[in-house]
Amino acid sequence: MTVERVRAPRTAPDREMLESWLDFHRATLLLKCDGVPTDRLADRTVPPSSLSLLGLVRHMVDVERHWFLHVLPGVPRERGLYWTEDNPDGEFENIGAEDVEDAFKQFDVACELARENAAGIEDLDWQTPPDRHGRVYTLRWIYVHMIEEYARHNGHADLIREALDGVTGE
């Protein structure tokens, strides 16, 4: 896998800045997985946590899909691709090396669909339809939340990767 990570600009309009940081963090997660043998991506290296690099990729597939394919357009979500009501940690459980190719393909698809759905909304302060709890979100809030979500999990990925093979870096 070849990962191209472009740094966010230091000065830019809000939308460009938010989209750039989100894409930077998406690429960072992939960079943390780059070079790890396929049969090691599901390794849980930081006990007692069930986190693995592959699990984090699968988790972010569901997070991308949740915010950009369900919350943003107001489409009810019955389940995630990996997460279900019966298995709320499904993205981290019951995974193996055979799931790698599909997970990275689903990640690419989820990110592309997220970009497409967000591109259809010009105003960062546009509000989502109310969810089942009556909550509304702005597109700006969703971008900031996604950046936060990736930043937190990229920190996890740093620790997992270092435990796997000693590789560190930004």
C-alpha positions in Angstrom: 0.0 0.0 0.0 1.4 3.4 -0.9 0.1 6.2 1.3 0.2 9.8 0.3 -0.3 12.1 3.2 -0.6 15.8 2.5 -0.2 18.3 5.3 -3.0 20.7 5.9 -2.4 24.3 4.8 -1.4 26.8 7.5 -3.8 29.3 6.1 -7.0 28.5 4.2 -10.7 29.1 4.3 -12.5 27.1 7.0 -13.8 24.4 4.7 -10.5 23.7 3.0 -8.8 23.6 6.4 -11.3 21.1 7.9 -11.3 18.9 4.8 -7.5 19.0 4.7 -7.1 18.0 8.3 -9.6 15.2 8.0 -7.8 13.8 4.9 -4.5 14.2 6.7 -5.8 12.0 9.6 -7.4 9.5 7.3 -4.0 9.1 5.6 -2.2 8.9 8.9 -4.3 5.8 9.9 -3.4 4.1 6.7 0.3 5.1 7.1 0.3 3.4 10.5 -0.8 0.2 8.8 1.6 0.5 5.9 4.4 -2.0 6.0 2.8 -4.2 8.6 2.5 -7.8 7.3 -1.1 -8.7 6.6 -1.1 -11.5 9.1 -0.1 -9.0 11.9 -2.7 -6.2 11.3 -5.2 -8.0 13.6 -2.7 -8.4 16.4 -3.7 -7.0 19.7 -0.5 -5.6 21.2 -1.6 -3.4 24.1 -3.3 -5.7 26.6 -6.0 -5.7 27.9 -7.3 -3.6 25.0 -8.9 -5.4 22.1 -7.6 -2.7 19.7 -5.7 -3.7 16.6 -4.7 -1.7 13.5 -7.2 -3.7 11.5 -9.9 -3.1 14.1 -9.2 0.6 14.0 -9.6 0.7 10.2 -12.9 -1.2 10.5 -14.0 1.1 13.3 -13.4 4.2 11.2 -15.3 2.6 8.3 -18.3 2.5 10.5 -17.7 6.0 11.9 -17.3 7.5 8.4 -20.5 5.7 7.3 -22.4 6.8 10.5 -21.7 10.5 10.2 -21.6 11.1 6.5 -24.0 8.5 5.2 -26.6 8.4 8.0 -26.5 11.5 10.2 -25.6 14.1 7.6 -28.5 13.2 5.2 -30.8 12.1 8.0 -31.0 8.5 7.0 -31.8 6.2 10.0 -29.0 3.7 10.8 -30.0 0.2 11.7 -26.4 -1.1 12.1 -22.9 -0.5 11.0 -21.0 -2.5 8.5 -19.0 -4.2 11.4 -20.9 -2.9 14.4 -24.3 -4.3 15.3 -26.7 -4.1 18.2 -25.8 -7.6 19.1 -22.0 -7.0 18.8 -21.2 -3.3 19.6 -17.5 -4.1 19.4 -17.8 -6.1 16.2 -15.2 -3.9 14.4 -12.6 -5.1 16.9 -13.7 -8.7 17.4 -13.8 -11.8 15.3 -11.2 -10.5 12.8 -8.3 -12.1 11.1 -5.9 -11.6 8.3 -8.5 -12.7 5.8 -10.5 -9.6 6.5 -7.7 -7.2 5.6 -8.3 -6.6 1.9 -12.1 -6.1 2.4 -11.5 -3.7 5.4 -9.2 -1.4 3.4 -11.5 -1.5 0.4 -14.4 -0.5 2.7 -12.3 2.2 4.2 -11.6 3.7 0.7 -15.3 3.5 -0.2 -16.6 5.0 3.0 -14.1 8.0 2.8 -15.1 8.6 -0.9 -18.8 8.5 -0.1 -18.2 10.8 2.9 -16.5 13.3 0.6 -19.3 13.1 -2.0 -22.0 13.6 0.6 -20.3 16.5 2.3 -19.5 18.2 -1.1 -23.2 18.5 -1.7 -23.5 20.9 1.2 -22.1 24.3 0.7 -22.6 25.9 4.1 -20.5 24.6 7.0 -23.3 25.8 9.4 -26.0 23.8 7.5 -27.8 21.6 10.0 -28.7 17.9 9.8 -32.3 16.8 10.1 -33.0 16.0 13.8 -32.0 12.4 14.8 -34.3 10.2 16.8 -33.3 12.1 20.0 -34.0 15.5 18.4 -30.3 16.4 18.1 -29.1 18.3 15.1 -25.5 18.8 14.0 -23.8 21.2 11.7 -21.5 20.0 8.9 -18.7 22.0 10.7 -19.4 20.0 13.9 -19.2 16.7 12.0 -15.8 17.7 10.4 -14.4 18.7 13.8 -15.7 15.6 15.5 -14.2 13.4 12.7 -10.8 15.1 13.1 -11.0 14.4 16.8 -12.1 10.8 16.3 -9.2 10.1 14.0 -6.6 12.0 16.1 -7.6 9.9 19.1 -7.4 6.6 17.3 -4.3 7.5 15.5 -2.7 7.8 18.9 -3.9 4.3 19.6 -2.4 3.2 16.2 0.9 4.8 17.2 1.2 2.6 20.3 0.0 -0.6 18.5 2.4 -0.1 15.6 5.3 0.6 18.0 4.5 -2.6 19.9 4.2 -4.6 16.7 7.6 -3.8 15.2 9.1 -0.7 16.9 8.2 1.7 14.1 7.4 5.2 15.4 6.8 8.4 13.6 4.3 11.0 12.9 
